[in-house]
Amino acid sequence: MSNAGSVNNPIRVNQLGYGTRLPKYVAVLDEKPVYLFDNGGNLLTEYPVPGLSFDEASGDNVYILDLGDIKSGSYTLKSGEYTVDIEVSDKPYPTLVNSLIKGLYYQRCGCELEEKYAGLFTHKACHTAPATDWEDRSIKKTITGGWHDAGDYGKYVSPGAVTVAHMLYSYLLFSEGCSDDLNIPETGNGTPDILNEARYELDWILKMQCEDGAFHHKLTKDHFAPFIMPEDDTDPEYIIPPSYTATAGATAVLALASRTYKKFDPAFSENALNAAVKGYKWLIANQDFVPYMNPKGVNTGPYNDTRVVDELFWASCELYLVTGERSYIDEAEKLYIFAKNADKAPAEDMVFRQMMIKQEEAVAYINKKYPFFHTPKLLGLNLAEFGWSNVGGLGALTCLFFLKEKAGHVLYDELKEDFLKRSEDVLHKVNDSKYRTALRIDEYVWGSVINLMNNAMTMVVNFMLTGREDMRNGALSQIDYSLGLNALDLSFVTGLGHRSVQNPHHRPSGADGVDAPVPGFIVGGPNKKWTYPETKERLGDTPAAKYYLDETPSADTNEVAIYWNSPVIFVASFFNAM
């Protein structure tokens, strides 16, 4: 009898499956021999026990075993009385990629999710009433569409822009790994469904642009809704004032979209480019950067970001690639050089000295007011970061894989060297973890999965530049982690695996009356650093890698977010394309 799914099982595996031509890592937590059987019960291999090592992040004694060369098929691993089934195939990741993209469909706002597309997870059209301008209550606009950002019903420009960017770069770099039909309303229209789904958010981002070119920061209530279905969330929505980072992020992703969709929809491509150019002009005309903070009375997610250098860099790179106008790449190079030498920059370099002063003031205020949200204190430009607040890596993708030598010596050769150096630190994290998890013990924070998967993206990019298999394998281990090879023996992706998350902090999953959660979401995961008091009371001194509650109220460990799905889409698309 199989003990798969038992929390006491000493064999932790990727519960979705392994690739025939890739390492097949499993974690083993005891010193009994491990046996591999085929689906007919025939013993194929006995693996030696190398000895356990202590993993500080989890408190476990564990070793990693590579199962070696195994052909496609179904197998069983056994250690003592415990067994677990595994699958090996030539293409193990279409289900993961497709599930995560389809998960974003379930986040659609402003439209009905029909049964023929959504199955059990239907709901009526939501948030269709006109929204009120926060600063001028006499102004009302109908701004429908877009994705609900996370477990709540807010819609935010910066996270949306980064989510879309991950998807568009996935398509441009690994189209064969992410272009399946997904049974969404647009399926069959001649455009790959990954782009159809991203387009739903892009259309909404375009609606968030002001006449002067700036983009509103978000469209939300002044409070988080209770756990009700989206169509029942009928309190007033507000159009929150513009921000620099939302404008720069929207500008960058719209420039990226203009080149991605050109062959599918030339009119949309032109519209996106015009909006991007208009947004960029606003940024150049308004260089006295002011970090965003929620207006008094607004208590939804702030998405504070105290630096705009990275968004400007990304936008400048993308606009140069699309337009060929030299001023954009000159600006990108200046931003890159400044960020590398911020402490030595002359005062006349744009207005960055003033930005540095304002940044420190904003960081101090934001960290005091929003202790659960990490606020970066660096003005610099980290090319190995791909998250909502740190997008320097997206600009790096543009330079390294699309502009290439056209970017010039600084933004290709120097930038490449810089990126490769930074990625070494990421691989060290993998090698230092006995579970091969790309997190230090102090990096199990709110949404730790975004840090882990951004690190996986970094290792994928390194492999694409260098062909180093240790980098590729390090990235692969983060997919394994997400699907069960972790200290909790839990697949963090809803709907995938024999032991997966059941109670995400996600309002439709908690309010729809369906026992199973909405499928296709990866949850934030263990978080020992920025936790609710009740979580600390429950978990106490639990090791960081196990600081997790699969419970609906636990937003600090179990929420979902669109920009947590998207880096997994990127990494899984890469392996799927292999």
Order of alpha helices (4+ residues) and beta strands (2+ residues): beta-beta-beta-beta-beta-beta-beta-beta-beta-alpha-alpha-beta-beta-beta-alpha-alpha-beta-beta-alpha-alpha-alpha-alpha-alpha-alpha-alpha-alpha-alpha-alpha-alpha-alpha-alpha
